[in-house]
Amino acid sequence: MSQGIENKIVVITGASSGLGEAAARHLAERGAWVVLGRGETLAE
């Protein structure tokens, strides 16, 4: 069974840079609701 990501809620930790950031952008561009977790010092 294949389902799209549109209107799904996704939680990503480590979204300030690297793979987490890329994943967050990719999923948001495809219509997912993205909840981000980040390191305080990196994201400021």
ABEGO torsion letter per residue (X at the ends): XBBBABGBBBBBBGAABEAAAAAAAAAAAAGBBBBBBBBAAAAX
